[in-house]
Each structure stands twice: as structure tokens, then as C-alpha cells.
Amino acid sequence: QVQLQESGPGLVKPSETLSLTCSVSGGSINTDYWSWLRQPPGKGLEWIGLIYYTGTTNYNPSLRSRVTISVDTSKTHFSLNLRSVTATDTAVYYCAKHRFYDNDGFDVWGQGTVVTVSS
Amino acid sequence: DIQMTQSPHTLSASVGDRVTITCRASQSISNWLAWYQQKPGQGPKLLIFKASSVESGVPSRFSGRGSGTEFTLIISSLQPDDFAIYFCQQYNNPPYTFGQGTKLDIK
């Protein structure tokens, strides 16, 4: 069964780049669509963007100018870079697998990693 | 973006109760809707996809209905493990969007 684990710094300074990695185990990264999502404190979930193993991406327009999602198929992980962060980027960040192509919701989630933007 | 509005925001219920949570979309999403359960410190768990298809391993007391703009999640007989937060999500068109969540707590 596929399992996901997010990793990366828990504290990022304003104006810097937030970088997270999602490690995929128990399955192949080369067969599914993968997404990053986040949940600010006390708020709902926000979809950041997705990637297919071929490198095809689709980003939330609200974040498109600052986001890059990439995949490393040989190392079975995919990554998130969010540039020029501010305090509003403070959130729990999740990686997730799409259930069927880019449809049918997200059937596997990581536990989430807390990222705080502060000087 | 498609806005998803859930109601109620909080719901107090007892073990054995039947509960219904509603999710409305700002425009038609056909049946491209998922429901999730989230517990503290955990990632969400997929319960329902395509509005009414129950994910493998999810207890049969969970069901979903609806199409177009109005959807419901039904828990037929609440169990102690069901007290959590529930979210709906549309995947008709990116950007995928979520409801604000319904907190189900013990009365």
C-alpha cells in the first residue's frame, strides 16, 4: 500500500523559498497523479498543484506565479517550491495521491508537515 | 473558482444518531465530489468519491447523495470513531476546492 511522508524545514523566513519533499513508498511514482495541498491554522484545505510522473503540472492560479512542483522518478519523490513566502503561507502542508488519474479525490495522504513563516 | 459551502459548521450528535451534512457548489459539478474525514494530527481520509461511491474499507454506514450543486453525506448510525471533521471537495475543474468543514462532536 502506498504511503507518503512529507519532509522539510518547519520554519522559513519571509521572502525566502519554502521547499518540501514528499517521499513515496509501497508503490511506484510512475503511475499516478500527485498533489500538494495546505491547511492554514483554523481554515479549510487549499489545493496548491499537481504533477504527473511525466512532469506535466497544473497549479492553482492563486499561487501559480510562486509555485514549482517537480518529480524525481528515480528517487521516488516529488517536491514543492514556494517562493517569496509571507506569513499567510503558514500552514500544514500535505502531499497526496489522486485516486484515479487526476480525478476521484485523493485516496492517500501524508501526515502533514507544519511550516511557519516568521523571521 | 468553484465555491463549496458546507452546513452546518458544527454538529452535536450522539452515538447511534443519523446525521446529514450538506455541501453546495457555486455552479454545477455533475457528480465530481468527494467527502473526507479528518481527525486531529492526521491527513484527511477519503470516504466517498463521485458523490455516492464508497471508498474501499469505509464502513457501510457512510453514504453520499446528490448531483449538480447539492450534495449530502449521511452517517446512518454514529459510532464513537466518527467524531471528527468532515470536508467536501469538488474535482469538476481545477483548481480543486474544498468546503470549510463540519465539526461533528459528541452531544
Contacts between the chains, C-beta under 8 A, distances in Angstrom:
chain1	res1	chain2	res2	distance
A	35	B	96	8.0
A	43	B	100	7.6
A	44	B	87	6.9
A	44	B	98	5.1
A	44	B	99	6.7
A	44	B	100	4.5
A	44	B	101	5.7
A	45	B	44	7.3
A	45	B	87	6.3
A	45	B	89	7.5
A	45	B	98	4.3
A	46	B	98	7.5
A	47	B	94	7.5
A	47	B	95	5.5
A	47	B	96	4.3
A	47	B	97	7.0
A	47	B	98	7.6
A	50	B	94	7.7
A	58	B	94	5.4
A	60	B	94	7.4
A	60	B	95	4.2
A	61	B	1	8.0
A	61	B	95	6.5
A	62	B	1	8.0
A	62	B	95	7.2
A	94	B	43	5.4
A	94	B	44	7.9
A	96	B	43	7.3
A	99	B	46	6.8
A	99	B	49	6.1
A	99	B	55	7.9
A	102	B	91	7.7
A	102	B	94	7.9
A	103	B	32	7.2
A	103	B	91	5.8
A	104	B	34	7.0
A	104	B	49	4.3
A	104	B	50	6.4
A	104	B	91	7.1
A	105	B	34	3.2
A	105	B	36	7.5
A	105	B	46	5.2
A	105	B	49	4.7
A	105	B	89	6.2
A	105	B	91	6.4
A	106	B	34	7.6
A	106	B	36	8.0
A	106	B	44	7.4
A	106	B	46	6.3
A	106	B	89	8.0
A	107	B	46	4.8
A	107	B	49	8.0
A	107	B	55	6.6
A	109	B	43	3.0
A	109	B	44	5.7
A	109	B	45	7.5
A	110	B	43	5.8
A	111	B	41	7.5
A	111	B	42	6.5
A	111	B	43	5.7
A	112	B	42	7.8
A	112	B	43	5.6
